[in-house]
């Protein structure tokens, strides 16, 4: 198994892409710490993942939780081989209708917390370790009303390359997975409360060459590959999992001849 004897941290590992990644890592031999804000969801995820999962309730928006988080991981695992900085939020931030607090909340979760998570993990990481960040195609789509979210994901892209440069002397690789639309609960929360994933897929599918949203497992598979020794020669790279939406947009169903 690719991750036999290895340890990992997956932030936001109680649902969606993070949960799928934790499940893949455990299935291939890893012990995995997952974080989340909701105790009930964490406990349910840990129960499903089994004895090799360590569930830690942590609001990574609060810088004060970083040191205790990694102290707990260190006591449980001793060291870390893999960090998948996956946790993130979305929300509308249209020009003319957005408060500073709403804008900064998204930056704090999607950018600052990612930086602090990686920084906090470094004392536990050793040569041969791997860090994977979760980006998004929204960094380049210019989607109206998404300034804060899009800015954070563009920031993740740039930050990953800096991390890769800084950590190369330590033998730690840093890469990014770039999801497009994915079948996760993010589509049914916050400003989208009341919507269904099926409604979202119907709206987006005509613009995706493969004609559907990705599954969490497909995105997680790319992230787990980047974390594995199969990618030992890869750093400062990206894998885009968007059904061809950004690479081959002209192949989308909406552009096909009837």
C-alpha positions in Angstrom: 0.0 0.0 0.0 1.3 3.4 -1.0 0.9 5.0 2.5 1.7 2.2 4.8 3.3 3.6 8.0 2.7 7.2 6.9 0.7 9.9 8.7 -1.4 12.7 7.2 -3.4 15.8 8.1 -6.5 16.7 6.0 -8.1 19.9 7.0 -11.8 20.1 6.4 -11.7 16.3 6.4 -15.2 15.7 7.7 -17.0 16.1 4.3 -16.6 16.5 0.6 -13.2 16.3 -1.0 -11.4 16.2 2.3 -13.4 13.3 3.6 -12.8 11.4 0.3 -9.1 12.1 0.5 -8.9 10.9 4.1 -10.7 7.7 3.2 -8.3 7.0 0.3 -5.3 7.6 2.5 -6.5 5.3 5.2 -7.5 2.6 2.7 -3.9 2.7 1.5 -2.3 2.4 4.9 -2.1 5.9 6.4 -3.1 7.2 9.8 -5.0 10.5 9.2 -5.9 13.4 11.4 -9.0 15.3 10.1 -10.2 18.7 11.2 -13.5 20.5 11.1 -15.6 22.9 13.1 -18.7 20.8 13.7 -18.2 18.2 16.4 -21.1 16.0 15.2 -19.9 15.9 11.6 -16.4 15.1 12.8 -17.5 12.3 15.0 -19.7 10.8 12.2 -16.7 11.1 9.7 -14.3 9.5 12.2 -16.7 6.6 12.9 -17.0 5.9 9.1 -13.2 6.2 8.6 -12.4 3.9 11.4 -9.6 3.4 13.9 -6.9 5.0 11.8 -8.6 8.4 11.9 -8.0 11.1 14.5 -10.8 13.7 14.6 -9.8 17.1 15.9 -12.3 19.9 16.3 -10.6 23.1 15.2 -11.6 26.5 13.8 -8.5 27.3 11.7 -9.7 30.9 11.3 -8.4 31.3 14.9 -4.6 31.5 14.9 -4.6 30.4 18.5 -5.7 26.9 17.6 -2.7 26.1 15.3 -0.2 25.3 18.0 -2.6 23.1 20.1 -3.6 21.3 16.9 -0.1 20.3 15.9 0.8 19.5 19.5 -2.1 17.0 19.5 -1.1 15.5 16.2 2.5 15.3 17.4 1.5 13.4 20.5 -0.7 11.0 18.5 1.5 10.5 15.5 5.0 11.7 16.3 5.5 13.2 12.9 3.7 14.1 9.7 4.4 12.9 6.2 1.5 14.6 4.4 -0.6 17.7 4.7 -3.6 18.3 2.5 -4.7 21.9 3.2 -8.2 21.4 1.9 -10.5 23.5 4.2 -12.2 26.4 2.5 -15.4 28.4 2.3 -17.2 30.3 -0.4 -19.7 33.2 -0.4 -20.9 36.0 -2.6 -18.9 39.2 -2.5 -20.4 41.4 -5.2 -19.1 44.9 -5.8 -21.4 47.4 -4.1 -22.9 45.0 -1.7 -20.1 43.5 0.4 -18.9 44.4 3.8 -15.2 44.3 4.8 -16.1 41.6 7.4 -17.7 39.4 4.7 -14.8 39.8 2.4 -12.1 39.3 5.0 -13.8 36.2 6.4 -13.3 34.3 3.1 -9.6 35.5 2.9 -9.0 34.4 6.5 -10.3 30.9 5.9 -9.0 30.2 2.4 -5.7 32.0 2.5 -4.4 33.0 5.9 -5.5 29.8 7.6 -3.8 27.8 4.8 -0.6 29.6 5.3 -0.7 29.2 9.1 -1.6 25.5 8.7 1.4 24.8 6.5 3.7 26.8 8.7 2.4 25.1 11.8 3.0 21.6 10.3 6.6 22.1 9.3 8.2 21.2 12.7 6.5 17.8 12.4 7.5 17.2 8.8 10.6 15.5 7.6 12.4 15.0 4.3 10.3 13.3 1.7 7.1 14.9 3.0 4.4 16.2 0.8 2.0 19.2 1.0 -1.0 19.6 -1.2 -3.1 22.7 -1.4 -6.7 22.9 -2.7 -7.1 25.6 -5.3 -10.0 26.2 -7.7 -10.6 27.1 -11.4 -12.4 30.1 -10.0 -9.0 31.8 -9.8 -9.3 32.5 -13.6 -13.0 32.4 -14.5 -14.0 36.0 -13.7 -17.3 34.8 -12.3 -19.4 37.8 -11.1 -19.8 38.2 -7.4 -16.9 35.9 -6.5 -14.1 38.5 -5.9 -13.0 37.2 -2.5 -13.2 33.5 -3.3 -11.5 33.9 -6.6 -8.8 36.1 -5.1 -8.0 33.5 -2.4 -7.8 30.7 -4.9 -5.4 32.7 -7.1 -3.5 33.4 -3.9 -3.3 29.7 -3.2 -1.8 29.1 -6.6 0.9 31.7 -6.1 1.6 30.7 -2.5 2.1 27.1 -3.4 5.0 28.0 -5.7 6.6 30.0 -3.0 6.2 27.2 -0.5 7.7 24.8 -3.1 10.8 27.1 -3.5 11.2 27.5 0.3 10.8 23.9 1.2 12.8 22.3 -1.6 16.0 22.4 0.5 14.2 20.3 3.1 13.0 17.7 0.6 9.4 18.6 1.1 7.3 18.8 -2.1 4.4 21.3 -2.5 1.7 20.9 -5.2 -1.9 22.0 -5.9 -5.0 20.3 -7.0 -7.4 22.6 -8.9 -11.0 21.4 -8.8 -13.7 22.7 -11.0 -17.4 22.2 -10.0 -17.5 19.2 -7.7 -20.4 17.3 -6.1 -19.9 18.6 -2.5 -22.1 20.2 0.1 -20.6 23.6 -0.6 -23.3 24.0 -3.2 -26.1 23.8 -0.6 -24.8 26.0 2.2 -24.8 29.7 3.0 -26.1 31.9 0.2 -27.0 28.7 -1.7 -29.1 27.2 1.1 -32.1 25.4 -0.3 -30.5 24.5 -3.6 -29.6 20.9 -4.5 -26.5 19.5 -6.0 -28.6 18.1 -8.9 -29.9 21.7 -9.7 -26.3 22.9 -9.7 -25.1 20.1 -12.0 -28.0 20.8 -14.4 -26.9 24.4 -14.6 -23.2 23.8 -15.0 -23.1 20.6 -17.1 -23.7 22.4 -20.5 -20.4 24.3 -19.9 -18.3 21.3 -19.0 -16.9 19.2 -21.8 -17.4 16.0 -19.9 -21.0 17.1 -19.2 -21.0 16.7 -15.4 -19.5 17.8 -12.1 -16.6 15.9 -10.8 -17.0 13.6 -7.8 -15.2 14.2 -4.6 -13.3 11.0 -5.1 -12.0 12.2 -8.5 -10.5 15.3 -7.0 -9.3 13.5 -3.9 -7.6 10.9 -6.2 -5.5 13.7 -7.8 -4.6 15.1 -4.4 -3.6 11.7 -3.0 -1.5 11.0 -6.1 0.4 14.3 -5.5 0.9 13.3 -1.9 2.3 9.9 -2.8 5.8 8.6 -3.7 4.4 8.1 -7.3 4.8 11.9 -7.5 8.2 12.0 -5.9 9.7 14.1 -8.7 6.9 16.6 -8.8 6.8 19.9 -7.0 5.3 23.4 -7.7 2.9 21.6 -10.1 -0.9 21.5 -10.5 -3.5 18.9 -11.5 -6.7 20.4 -12.8 -9.8 18.3 -12.3 -12.6 20.2 -14.0 -13.9 18.0 -16.8 -12.1 20.1 -19.4 -13.9 23.4 -18.5 -10.7 25.6 -18.5 -8.5 23.6 -20.9 -11.0 22.7 -23.6 -14.0 25.0 -23.2 -15.0 24.7 -26.8 -15.8 21.0 -26.2 -18.6 21.8 -23.8 -22.1 20.5 -24.8 -23.4 24.1 -25.2 -21.0 24.5 -28.2 -21.8 21.3 -29.9 -23.8 21.1 -33.1 -27.3 19.6 -32.7 
